[in-house]
């Protein structure tokens, strides 16, 4: 069985940025339909992921993410401005995908951080779901994050995945 991969836009291809992290879980007893609503509703993130706060939308959009929408949230101590760059609900034989370009700091400054955070959720045989999240980062803060031990991005995104799965299981009960 072929598993799908993240679609990377130019400028954010892993290996050509200062930092990259990848986290994935495959769990039985859940489906994309269980995961998707929790992921595309930023106001729900803090209910299952402690490292997310103060989500809000711009231009009278929301409460769910959609293609091109601008939103804001706080994570890892960064105030993140973001725009959804890819949005596709699951379709027959195709995974659900959502990605956003997030940034913090003034453009051109040493504090500037640019990220592309991508999610892929796909149903697998035998009542299993795969949740893949990957992020590439550019800028001086990304260089520092890449050197940090333990890796805050890997650990933080694993907490996000674990919380997402736990919330989906709780919703099924």
Protein Blocks (a to p, Z undefined) as FASTA:
>chain_A
ZZddddddehiaghiafbdcddddddehiafklmmmmmmmmklmmmmomkbghiacehhi
ajbdcehiacdddeehiacddddfbdcdddehiacdddddddedjehiakbccddddddd
dddehhiacdddddddedjklmmmmmpccdfklmmmmmmmmmmmmmmmmmmZZ
